[in-house]
Amino acid sequence: MPIMSLTHQDVYREASLSLLESKTTKTLEPLDEIIGQDRAKQAVAFAMSMKEKGYNIYAIGANGLGKRTMILRYLNRHQKDDQTVYDWCYVANFKEAREPKVLCMPAGQGSEFRSDIEKLMTKLVKSLPLAFDNELYFARSEKLKTQLSQKQETALAAMNEEALKKHVSLSITAQGEYEFVAMNGEEPHTEETFMALTSKERAKFESSINHLELKLRNLVRELTEWEDDFSEKVQKLNEETALSVVAPQVKNLKEKYHGITEVKTFLGDMQKDIVDNLDIFLQASDEQSELSYATLEKKLPRRYQVNVMVSHAHDNFPVVVEESPNYHTIFGYTENATYKGTVFTDFSLIRAGSLHKANGGVLLMDAIKVLERPYVWDGLKRALRSRQLNMNSLEREVTLTGTISMEPEPIPLNVKIILFGDYHTYQLLQHYDAEFGELFRVTADFEDDMNRTDASELQYARFISSIVHDNGMLHCDRQAIGRIIEFSSRQVADQNKLSLHSADIANLLRESNYWAKEAGSTTIRGKHVEKALESQENRVSRLRDNVMENFINGVTLMETKGKAIGQVNALSVITTNDHSFGAPNRITATVSYGKGEVLDIERKVRMGGNIHSKGVMILSAYLASLFGKEQKIPLTTHLTFEQNYGGVDGDSASMAELCAIVSAFSGLPMRQDIAITGSMNQFGQAQPIGGVNEKIEGFFDVCGIKGRKSTQGVIIPRTNVHHLMLRKDVRQAIEKGTFHIWAIDHVSEAVELFMGRPSGIGAKKISEDSVIAAVFKNLDKLRDEQ
């Protein structure tokens, strides 16, 4: 094919907007989904429909593609009708305090149940003391006491009467013990009077007392049994009194929550515990009510609280985004409290994590943040494998100590995890974690671009409208919409594609909105978009300006007119984190007697990358196929990038290097008003390269610095033509004929453009004025001289 000279229409594709009927985004229906991500949406829909374990999602894509926004919009529009959402509560385990019980309740009933329990406790705190502080209770209690007292007194009186018959008296010591004393008439014997008795009389007293003491011991046992019986009767009375207050209230709650077995069981256990621990209600004990967010002011007993871990106002599908995924924020934790210098904890201090809140729904997290926080990834896998949430203390697991802590009952887990990450992180997880593929079976791969058609331009315009409407910006006119679509194609460097990096479009719209308001406009127009792009460029172009300054002051040597042997202007791209720009380089080739080698100076000094070295080896092979098929090439070539101090990589200079070598071989000068970019294969065919827009614009700027000539231009591979989305000033110069872009298929076409004569490469008959003829003439002369 002949060399193609591109027109200004070939190097830029304007937005047609042929299907857009609206004049502004005000009347343009917004797009309610992220544009161009059908593959990812299908993956998400599939994963969400799978109920089996392991169908979690890893969303792959660069930042700014709208991964999170797309998935959140999908989830909000596709609420699961068959998904049941529950409230989860922790309550006291009255049998084992270290193992709190979990209650599973229908959505919305957890908070209601807690409120009902608080109301119940408020009533009991007041009514129970009153039930034990009234005449009826006192009468029944006094009756039991009187019965016991009378029974005890009667038994003791009988014992005393029997003792008196034997001249012995029953008395009580100061220590409260029963004691028999021998009597001397009406008075107890003193030691002197007792010793004055005859031995027979003393023996009789001792025998009587021993007999009485034996009976007394039996009586004391009976008294103890009577007191135990009395205690049981009092306890029974207390239980009956308490139950008369508690049971009706608890019964009402059981009827209200009759469909929830766990709640009914808890209420039964709670009722029994209240009866067993009446002192909590009958004594002013602050210990039961301190340090409780729900009961501190109300002075309600701590042990009867309901800790609502997760509460849903409605039966909505929970979607939780965790911005800071550490162990505690994901899996929850147990707080400690201090009371009177003692640190303690209980079930009421258990706090929910993101997994609790997302249970029954979806949890979205950034993969890198999850992986960089200690213990989080292992804990997440453990929870997904077991499908339950264990509130084990992280500190105990890490320190391996025997510190006493709680072991709450696990909560069943039914959740979908969606991780956002890049492809590199995905590969690392696949390679190093055997469980990753089992737990994250679905990959949602987000596209970077989409095809550009009239229909997709309309869809993109609606996407722009959605950003404008969602953010309350000024509306865009058709010119602004078209310019943003053209910017999108420039971002992806393809006339036939549109960028799906929605963050870039949103940022551009925000800045355009700012400049429109600064100008006092009521609409964002094309000039405001241009101003925003110019402002963005200005903020990040300091390095480019420094590089161009070296061309201005002559530090970087480059000619843009005239001719030179073995010297060619090549094009390269310098890329920073937020900016890419073109910077031309001079490539030179020199030859000397040798063995046909091409010595890459960059490689020799280890400033050339592997891809660059491969490009040099490919062009060396092509040179050998051109000039060394029958005899060795008697030259050694030295090839370098002049004034290169930072390293070179990539093969986009291989065509330029070949042209410089051919010029050095032939002795024919090359035009310096032309630059070239493009790689080549071993057959000399031109291959596409990246950064073509920046490269062309970089040389165009240098030509402006060195002085414009109407013959200046750039040679590119024909396969790069559809990548062209050039700046307006470059397009205008092409239209005026003061700058040119030639598209070629083979390096021989570049040789012809540079040297102004037929290359002769590939020709059946080599003409005498061709470049190939000049090369062979020089090589034959060198061989003859050797």
C-alpha positions in Angstrom: 0.0 0.0 0.0 1.2 3.6 -0.7 2.3 5.8 2.1 -0.8 7.4 3.7 -0.7 11.1 4.4 -3.3 11.8 7.1 -5.8 14.6 7.0 -7.0 16.6 10.1 -10.2 14.4 10.0 -8.2 11.2 10.2 -6.4 12.2 13.4 -9.5 13.0 15.5 -13.0 11.7 15.8 -15.6 14.2 16.8 -18.7 13.2 18.7 -21.6 12.9 16.3 -24.4 12.8 18.9 -26.7 11.8 16.0 -29.1 10.0 18.3 -29.1 12.7 21.0 -32.3 14.8 20.7 -31.9 16.8 23.9 -30.2 20.2 23.9 -28.9 19.9 27.4 -28.7 17.2 30.1 -31.7 18.9 31.8 -34.1 17.0 29.6 -31.8 13.9 29.1 -32.9 10.9 31.1 -30.1 9.9 33.5 -28.6 6.4 33.3 -29.3 4.5 36.5 -26.4 2.1 36.1 -22.7 2.1 35.4 -22.1 2.1 31.6 -20.5 -0.7 29.7 -20.0 -3.3 32.4 -22.4 -6.1 31.3 -19.9 -8.8 31.9 -19.4 -7.7 35.5 -23.1 -7.3 36.1 -23.8 -10.8 34.9 -21.2 -12.2 37.3 -22.7 -10.3 40.2 -26.2 -11.5 39.3 -25.0 -15.1 39.1 -23.2 -15.0 42.5 -26.2 -13.3 44.2 -28.5 -16.1 43.0 -26.3 -18.9 44.3 -27.1 -19.8 47.9 -24.4 -22.4 48.2 -21.3 -21.7 50.2 -18.3 -20.2 48.5 -20.1 -18.0 45.8 -18.5 -14.8 47.0 -17.2 -12.2 44.6 -13.8 -10.7 43.7 -14.4 -7.6 41.6 -11.3 -7.0 39.5 -10.5 -3.6 37.9 -8.5 -0.4 38.2 -9.6 2.4 40.5 -12.1 4.8 39.0 -14.1 2.2 37.0 -17.1 2.6 39.3 -17.0 -1.0 40.6 -18.5 -0.1 44.0 -21.1 2.3 42.5 -22.2 -0.3 39.9 -22.5 -3.1 42.5 -24.3 -0.9 45.0 -26.8 0.3 42.3 -27.4 -3.3 41.3 -28.0 -4.5 44.8 -30.3 -1.6 45.6 -32.4 -2.3 42.5 -32.4 -6.1 43.0 -33.5 -6.6 46.6 -33.8 -10.3 47.4 -37.5 -11.2 47.9 -36.7 -14.6 49.3 -34.1 -13.4 51.7 -35.1 -13.4 55.4 -33.4 -10.8 57.5 -33.1 -11.2 61.3 -32.3 -9.2 64.4 -29.6 -10.7 66.6 -29.5 -10.2 70.3 -27.3 -11.4 73.1 -28.8 -12.2 76.5 -27.5 -13.6 79.8 -27.0 -17.3 80.2 -28.3 -17.8 83.7 -26.7 -21.2 84.0 -23.2 -20.2 82.7 -22.4 -16.5 82.7 -19.4 -16.9 80.5 -21.5 -18.3 77.6 -24.1 -15.7 76.7 -27.1 -16.9 74.6 -28.0 -15.5 71.2 -31.6 -14.8 70.2 -32.6 -14.7 66.5 -35.7 -12.6 65.9 -37.6 -11.3 62.9 -36.4 -7.9 61.5 -37.5 -5.0 63.7 -38.4 -7.1 66.8 -35.0 -7.0 68.5 -35.3 -3.4 69.6 -39.0 -3.9 70.4 -38.1 -6.9 72.6 -35.4 -4.9 74.4 -37.9 -2.1 75.0 -40.4 -4.6 76.4 -37.8 -6.1 78.8 -36.8 -2.7 79.9 -40.5 -1.8 80.6 -40.8 -5.1 82.5 -37.8 -4.4 84.6 -39.0 -0.9 85.3 -42.3 -2.3 86.6 -40.6 -5.0 88.6 -38.1 -2.7 90.2 -41.1 -0.8 91.6 -43.7 -3.5 92.1 -41.7 -6.3 93.7 -40.6 -4.2 96.7 -44.2 -3.2 97.1 -45.4 -6.8 97.0 -43.1 -7.6 100.0 -44.0 -4.4 101.8 -47.7 -4.8 102.5 -50.0 -6.2 105.3 -50.9 -9.4 103.5 -47.3 -10.5 103.1 -46.4 -9.4 106.6 -49.4 -11.3 108.0 -48.5 -14.5 106.2 -44.9 -14.1 107.2 -45.7 -13.4 110.8 -48.0 -16.4 110.9 -45.2 -18.6 109.9 -42.9 -17.0 112.4 -45.5 -17.4 115.1 -46.1 -21.0 114.3 -42.4 -21.7 114.5 -42.0 -19.7 117.7 -44.9 -21.4 119.4 -43.7 -24.8 118.4 -40.2 -24.1 119.6 -41.4 -22.6 122.9 -43.7 -25.5 123.6 -40.9 -28.0 123.1 -38.5 -26.1 125.2 -41.1 -25.5 128.0 -41.7 -29.3 128.1 -38.0 -29.9 128.3 -37.6 -27.3 131.1 -40.6 -28.8 133.0 -39.1 -32.3 132.8 -35.8 -30.8 134.0 -37.4 -29.0 137.0 -38.9 -32.3 138.2 -35.3 -33.5 138.6 -34.3 -30.2 140.2 -32.5 -29.1 137.0 -33.1 -25.8 135.2 -32.7 -25.2 131.3 -31.1 -21.8 130.6 -29.4 -20.0 127.7 -25.9 -18.7 128.0 -24.6 -15.4 126.8 -23.3 -17.1 123.7 -26.9 -18.3 122.9 -26.3 -21.9 123.8 -28.6 -24.1 125.9 -27.3 -25.3 129.3 -28.7 -27.4 132.2 -28.0 -26.2 135.7 -28.5 -28.1 139.0 -30.9 -26.3 141.4 -30.5 -25.6 145.1 -34.1 -24.9 145.8 -35.1 -21.9 143.8 -31.5 -20.9 143.1 -28.9 -22.6 141.0 -26.2 -24.4 142.9 -22.9 -22.6 143.3 -19.7 -24.4 143.1 -19.4 -24.4 146.9 -22.9 -25.6 147.5 -22.7 -28.3 144.9 -19.4 -29.6 146.3 -21.0 -29.7 149.7 -23.5 -32.3 148.5 -22.8 -35.9 149.1 -21.3 -37.9 146.3 -24.5 -39.8 145.8 -26.4 -36.5 145.4 -23.9 -35.2 142.9 -23.9 -38.4 140.9 -27.7 -38.2 140.7 -27.5 -34.6 139.4 -24.9 -35.6 136.8 -27.0 -38.6 135.7 -30.1 -36.4 135.3 -28.2 -33.7 133.4 -26.7 -36.3 131.0 -30.0 -37.8 130.3 -31.5 -34.3 129.7 -28.7 -33.2 127.5 -29.2 -36.3 125.3 -32.9 -35.4 124.9 -31.9 -31.8 124.3 -29.6 -32.7 121.4 -32.5 -34.6 119.8 -34.7 -31.6 120.4 -32.1 -29.2 118.9 -32.1 -31.3 115.8 -35.8 -31.0 115.7 -35.6 -27.3 116.1 -33.2 -27.1 113.2 -35.5 -29.1 111.0 -38.4 -26.8 112.0 -36.3 -23.8 111.1 -35.4 -25.3 107.7 -39.0 -26.1 107.2 -39.8 -22.5 108.1 -37.2 -21.2 105.6 -38.7 -23.3 102.9 -42.1 -22.0 103.7 -40.8 -18.5 103.7 -39.0 -19.1 100.4 -42.2 -20.6 99.0 -44.1 -17.6 100.2 -41.5 -15.3 98.6 -41.7 -17.2 95.4 -45.5 -17.1 95.4 -45.4 -13.4 96.1 -42.8 -12.8 93.4 -44.6 -15.0 90.9 -47.9 -13.2 91.5 -46.1 -10.1 90.3 -43.7 -11.5 87.7 -45.6 -14.4 86.1 -48.5 -12.3 84.6 -46.0 -9.9 83.0 -43.8 -12.7 81.6 -46.9 -14.5 80.4 -47.9 -11.5 78.3 -44.5 -11.4 76.7 -44.5 -15.1 76.0 -47.8 -14.6 74.3 -46.5 -11.7 72.3 -43.4 -13.6 71.1 -45.1 -17.0 71.0 -43.6 -17.9 67.6 -40.0 -17.5 68.7 -38.9 -20.5 70.7 -35.6 -19.0 71.9 -37.4 -16.0 73.3 -39.9 -18.1 75.2 -37.1 -20.2 76.7 -35.2 -17.1 77.7 -38.3 -15.6 79.3 -38.9 -18.8 81.3 -35.3 -18.8 82.4 -35.4 -15.1 83.3 -38.5 -15.6 85.4 -36.9 -18.3 87.4 -33.7 -16.3 87.8 -35.7 -13.2 89.0 -37.4 -15.4 91.7 -34.1 -16.9 92.7 -32.4 -13.5 92.9 -35.1 -11.3 94.6 -32.4 -9.5 96.5 -31.5 -7.6 93.3 -34.9 -6.0 93.4 -35.4 -5.8 97.2 -32.1 -4.2 98.0 -30.7 -0.9 96.7 -27.7 -2.5 94.9 -25.9 -0.2 92.5 -23.7 -3.0 91.4 -26.5 -4.4 89.3 -27.1 -1.2 87.4 -23.7 0.5 86.9 -22.0 1.1 83.6 -24.9 0.3 81.2 -25.8 2.6 78.4 -29.4 1.4 78.6 -29.8 1.2 82.3 -27.4 3.6 84.0 -30.1 6.3 84.5 -33.0 3.9 84.9 -31.2 1.8 87.5 -32.3 -1.5 85.9 -30.5 -4.8 86.7 -27.7 -5.5 84.2 -28.3 -9.3 84.0 -31.7 -8.8 82.5 -30.7 -6.5 79.7 -31.1 -7.4 76.0 -28.0 -6.5 74.0 -29.4 -5.9 70.5 -26.3 -6.6 68.3 -28.1 -6.0 64.9 -31.5 -4.4 64.4 -33.2 -3.8 61.1 -36.0 -1.2 60.9 -37.6 -3.2 58.1 -37.1 -6.5 56.3 -34.6 -4.8 53.9 -31.7 -6.6 52.3 -28.6 -5.3 54.3 -25.8 -3.9 52.2 -22.8 -2.8 54.2 -19.6 -1.1 52.9 -16.7 -1.5 55.4 -14.2 1.4 54.8 -11.7 0.4 57.5 -11.6 -3.4 57.7 -9.7 -4.3 60.8 -10.4 -7.3 63.1 -12.7 -5.5 65.5 -14.7 -3.6 62.9 -15.4 -6.7 60.9 -15.9 -9.4 63.6 -17.0 -7.2 66.5 -15.5 -7.1 70.0 -16.2 -7.1 73.7 -15.7 -3.9 75.7 -14.3 -3.8 79.2 -15.7 -1.6 82.0 -14.3 -0.5 85.3 -16.2 -0.5 88.5 -14.7 0.5 91.8 -11.2 -0.3 90.5 -12.1 -3.7 89.0 -12.2 -4.4 85.3 -15.1 -6.5 84.2 -17.1 -7.4 81.2 -20.4 -9.1 80.4 -22.7 -9.9 77.5 -24.1 -6.3 77.5 -20.7 -5.0 76.4 -20.5 -7.2 73.2 -20.4 -4.9 70.1 -21.3 -5.9 66.6 -19.0 -5.9 63.6 -19.6 -5.4 59.9 -20.3 -9.1 59.4 -23.0 -9.0 62.0 -24.6 -6.0 60.3 -24.4 -7.5 56.9 -25.6 -11.0 58.0 -28.3 -12.0 55.6 -27.0 -9.6 53.0 -23.8 -8.3 51.4 -20.5 -7.0 52.8 -18.3 -4.9 50.5 -14.6 -4.3 51.3 -11.3 -3.4 49.6 -9.1 -6.5 49.2 -5.8 -4.7 49.8 -7.1 -3.2 53.1 -8.3 -6.6 54.2 -5.0 -8.2 53.5 -2.8 -5.6 55.1 -4.5 -5.8 58.5 -3.3 -8.6 60.8 -5.5 -11.6 61.4 -8.4 -10.2 59.3 -8.0 -12.5 56.2 -7.7 -15.7 58.3 -10.7 -14.7 60.4 -12.7 -13.9 57.3 -11.9 -17.3 55.8 -12.7 -19.1 59.0 -16.1 -17.4 59.3 -17.0 -18.2 55.6 -15.9 -21.8 56.0 -17.9 -22.4 59.2 -20.7 -20.1 58.2 -20.9 -18.8 61.8 -19.6 -15.8 63.7 -17.6 -16.6 66.9 -17.0 -13.7 69.2 -13.6 -15.1 70.5 -11.3 -12.6 72.0 -8.5 -11.6 69.5 -6.2 -10.7 72.4 -6.5 -14.2 73.8 -5.8 -15.8 70.5 -2.8 -13.6 69.8 -1.2 -13.7 73.3 -2.2 -17.4 74.0 -2.9 -16.5 77.6 -5.4 -18.2 79.9 -7.2 -14.9 80.7 -10.8 -15.5 81.6 -13.1 -14.2 78.9 -16.5 -14.8 77.6 -17.4 -17.3 74.9 -20.7 -16.1 73.5 -22.9 -18.5 71.5 -21.9 -18.4 67.8 -24.3 -16.6 65.4 -25.2 -18.4 62.1 -23.7 -16.5 59.2 -25.3 -16.1 55.8 -23.5 -13.4 53.9 -22.0 -12.6 50.5 -18.6 -11.0 50.6 -17.6 -8.7 47.7 -13.9 -7.8 47.6 -12.6 -5.0 45.3 -9.1 -5.3 44.1 -6.7 -5.2 41.1 -5.6 -8.1 39.0 -2.2 -8.3 40.6 -3.7 -8.9 44.1 -6.1 -11.4 42.5 -3.2 -13.4 41.0 -1.3 -13.4 44.4 -4.3 -14.7 46.2 -4.9 -17.4 43.5 -1.3 -18.5 43.7 -0.5 -18.4 47.4 -3.9 -19.1 49.1 -5.4 -22.5 48.2 -8.7 -21.6 49.9 -9.2 -18.4 47.9 -10.7 -20.2 44.9 -13.1 -22.2 47.0 -14.4 -19.2 49.0 -14.4 -16.6 46.1 -15.7 -18.6 43.1 -17.0 -15.7 41.1 -14.9 -13.1 39.4 -16.5 -9.8 38.3 -14.1 -8.5 35.7 -14.6 -4.8 35.0 -13.8 -3.5 31.5 -11.6 -0.4 31.0 -13.4 0.7 27.8 -16.3 0.1 25.5 -17.0 0.3 21.8 -17.8 3.8 20.5 -20.9 3.9 18.3 -23.8 6.3 17.8 -25.8 4.3 20.3 -23.0 4.1 22.9 -22.5 7.9 22.5 -26.1 8.4 23.5 -25.7 6.0 26.4 -22.6 7.9 27.4 -24.5 11.2 27.2 -27.1 9.7 29.6 -24.2 8.6 31.9 -23.0 12.2 31.9 -26.5 13.3 32.7 -26.7 11.0 35.7 -23.5 12.5 37.2 -24.9 16.0 36.6 -28.2 15.2 38.3 -26.7 13.2 41.2 -24.3 16.0 42.1 -26.6 18.9 41.5 -24.3 20.5 38.8 -25.1 22.9 36.1 -26.5 21.1 33.1 -24.3 20.5 30.0 -25.1 21.6 26.5 -24.5 19.4 23.4 -21.1 20.9 22.8 -20.0 20.1 26.3 -21.3 16.6 26.1 -19.5 16.0 22.8 -16.3 17.4 24.2 -16.4 15.1 27.2 -17.1 12.1 24.9 -14.1 13.1 22.8 -12.0 13.4 26.0 -13.1 9.9 26.9 -11.8 8.5 23.6 -8.5 10.4 24.2 -8.2 8.8 27.6 -8.4 5.3 26.1 -6.3 6.5 23.1 -8.7 5.0 20.5 -11.2 6.7 18.2 -13.4 3.7 18.3 -13.5 3.3 22.1 -14.8 5.1 25.1 -13.1 5.1 28.5 -15.1 3.5 31.4 -13.1 5.2 34.1 -16.1 7.0 35.4 -14.0 8.8 38.1 -12.1 10.7 35.4 -15.4 11.8 33.8 -16.9 12.8 37.1 -13.8 14.9 38.0 -13.9 16.6 34.7 -17.5 17.5 35.1 -16.9 18.9 38.6 -14.1 21.1 37.3 -16.2 22.2 34.3 -19.0 23.0 36.6 -16.7 25.2 38.7 -15.4 27.1 35.7 -18.9 27.6 34.3 -20.0 29.1 37.7 -16.9 31.3 37.8 -17.9 32.6 34.4 -21.4 33.3 35.6 -22.9 30.8 33.1 -26.1 28.9 33.8 -25.0 26.0 31.6 -21.7 24.0 31.2 -20.5 24.7 27.7 -17.7 23.3 25.5 -15.4 26.2 26.4 -15.8 25.4 30.1 -14.8 21.8 29.5 -11.8 23.1 27.6 -10.9 25.4 30.5 -11.1 22.5 32.9 -8.9 20.3 30.7 -6.4 23.2 30.4 -6.4 23.7 34.1 -5.8 20.0 34.7 -3.0 20.0 32.3 -1.4 23.0 33.8 -1.4 21.5 37.3 0.5 18.4 36.3 2.8 19.6 33.6 5.7 21.0 35.6 8.0 18.1 34.5 7.0 18.6 30.8 7.7 22.3 31.0 11.2 21.5 32.4 11.9 19.0 29.6 10.8 21.5 27.0 12.9 24.2 28.6 15.9 22.2 27.8 15.0 22.3 24.1 14.5 26.1 24.3 17.9 26.8 25.9 19.8 24.3 23.8 20.6 21.8 26.5 18.9 19.0 24.7 20.3 18.9 21.1 17.8 18.3 18.3 17.4 19.5 14.7 14.0 20.0 13.1 15.3 21.1 9.7 18.1 20.1 7.4 19.6 16.6 6.9 22.2 14.5 8.7 23.8 11.0 8.2 23.0 8.3 10.7 20.9 10.7 12.8 17.1 10.4 13.3 14.5 12.0 15.6 12.7 9.3 17.6 9.7 9.7 19.9 9.2 8.6 23.4 6.8 9.1 26.3 7.6 10.2 29.9 5.0 9.1 32.4 4.4 10.2 35.9 1.7 9.2 38.3 -0.8 11.6 36.9 0.6 12.8 33.5 2.1 11.5 30.3 3.8 13.6 27.7 6.0 13.2 24.6 9.7 14.0 24.6 11.6 13.5 21.3 15.0 11.8 21.4 17.9 11.9 19.0 19.1 8.4 17.9 22.5 8.2 16.2 24.3 5.3 14.5 28.0 5.1 13.6 29.8 2.4 11.7 33.3 1.1 11.5 35.1 -2.0 10.2 33.8 -5.1 11.9 31.9 -8.3 11.7 28.4 -7.0 11.1 27.4 -6.6 14.8 25.0 -3.9 16.0 26.3 -2.8 19.4 23.5 -1.3 21.5 25.3 1.2 23.8 22.3 1.4 26.2 22.5 -2.4 26.7 26.3 -2.3 27.2 26.0 0.2 30.0 22.8 -1.5 31.4 20.6 1.5 30.7 18.4 -0.5 28.2 15.5 -2.6 29.2 14.8 -6.1 28.0 12.2 -5.0 25.5 14.5 -2.4 24.0 17.2 -5.0 23.7 14.8 -7.4 22.0 13.9 -4.6 19.5 17.6 -4.0 18.7 18.1 -7.8 18.1 15.1 -7.9 15.8 16.3 -5.0 13.7 19.8 -6.7 13.6 18.2 -9.8 12.2 16.4 -7.8 9.6 19.6 -6.0 8.6 21.4 -9.3 8.3 18.5 -10.6 6.0 18.9 -7.5 3.8 22.6 -7.1 3.5 24.2 -10.3 4.8 22.5 -13.1 3.0 25.5 -13.9 0.7 28.4 -12.2 2.5 29.1 -11.0 6.0 28.5 -7.3 6.6 32.0 -5.8 7.1 30.8 -3.2 9.5 30.2 -2.9 13.2 27.4 -0.4 14.2 27.2 1.5 17.4 23.7 2.6 18.2 22.6 5.0 21.0 20.1 7.4 22.4 21.9 10.7 22.7 21.6 12.6 26.0 19.8 9.7 27.6 20.6 9.5 31.3 17.6 7.7 32.7 17.3 4.4 30.9 15.4 3.2 27.9 12.9 0.5 27.5 10.3 -0.5 24.9 10.7 -1.3 21.2 8.9 1.7 19.7 12.2 3.1 18.5 13.3 0.1 16.5 12.1 1.6 13.1 13.9 4.8 13.9 17.1 2.9 14.8 17.0 0.9 11.6 16.6 4.1 9.5 19.6 5.6 11.3 21.7 2.4 10.6 20.7 2.3 6.9 21.7 6.0 6.6 25.0 5.2 8.2 25.5 2.2 5.9 24.6 4.1 2.8 26.1 7.4 3.6 22.9 9.1 2.6 21.6 11.9 4.9 18.2 11.8 6.5 15.6 14.6 6.9 15.7 16.1 10.4 12.3 17.7 10.0 10.6 14.3 10.4 10.4 12.2 13.5 9.4 8.5 13.6 7.8 6.1 16.1 7.0 2.5 15.7 8.4 -1.0 16.2 9.1 -3.6 13.6 9.3 -7.3 13.2 12.0 -9.4 11.5 10.3 -8.8 8.1 10.4 -5.0 8.5 6.6 -4.7 9.0 5.6 -1.7 11.1 3.9 -2.7 14.4 1.7 -0.4 16.6 3.0 1.3 19.7 1.5 3.1 22.7 1.4 6.8 23.5 1.2 7.8 19.9 -0.8 11.0 20.7 1.7 12.2 23.3 4.6 11.4 21.0 3.2 13.4 18.1 2.3 16.3 20.2 5.8 16.3 21.9 7.5 16.6 18.5 5.0 19.2 17.4 5.9 21.3 20.5 9.6 21.0 19.8 9.1 22.0 16.2 7.4 25.1 17.6 10.4 25.8 19.8 13.0 25.3 17.1 11.0 27.0 14.4 8.2 25.8 12.2 8.5 24.6 8.7 5.7 23.4 6.4 7.6 20.1 5.8 7.7 18.9 9.4 5.8 15.8 10.5 5.8 12.4 12.1 5.8 8.9 10.7 3.7 6.3 12.5 2.6 2.7 11.8 -0.7 2.5 9.9 -2.1 0.3 12.6 -1.9 3.3 15.0 -4.2 5.6 13.0 -7.3 4.7 14.9 -5.5 5.6 18.1 -5.1 9.2 17.1 -7.0 11.8 19.1 -4.7 14.8 18.7 -4.8 18.3 20.3 -6.7 21.0 18.5 -3.6 23.0 17.6 -2.0 20.0 16.0 -5.1 19.3 14.0 -5.2 22.9 12.8 -1.6 22.7 11.6 -2.4 19.5 9.7 -5.4 21.1 8.1 -3.3 24.1 7.0 -0.6 21.8 5.7 2.1 23.0 8.1 2.5 19.7 9.8 2.2 16.2 8.5 1.5 12.7 9.7 2.4 9.7 7.5 1.1 6.2 8.1 3.2 3.3 6.9 3.1 -0.4 6.8 6.7 -1.2 6.3 10.0 0.3 7.4 11.0 0.7 3.7 8.4 3.4 3.4 10.1 5.3 6.3 13.4 5.0 4.6 12.0 6.5 1.4 10.5 9.5 3.3 13.7 10.2 5.2 16.1 10.0 2.2 13.8 11.2 -0.6 14.5 8.3 -2.9 13.3 4.7 -3.5 14.4 2.4 -0.7 14.8 -0.6 -3.1 13.9 -2.9 -0.2 11.9 -5.8 -1.5 12.2 -4.7 -5.2 12.7 -7.4 -7.8 15.2 -5.1 -9.6 17.2 -2.6 -7.6 17.5 0.8 -9.2 20.8 2.6 -9.1 19.4 5.6 -7.3 17.8 3.5 -4.5 19.0 3.4 -0.9 19.7 -0.3 -1.1 22.0 0.3 -4.1 24.0 2.9 -2.1 24.4 0.5 0.8 25.6 -2.4 -1.4 28.0 -0.1 -3.2 29.6 1.0 0.1 29.7 -2.6 1.4 31.3 -3.9 -1.8 33.9 -1.1 -1.6 34.8 -2.1 2.0 35.1 -5.7 1.1 37.4 -4.9 -1.8 39.5 -2.8 0.5 39.8 -5.6 3.0 
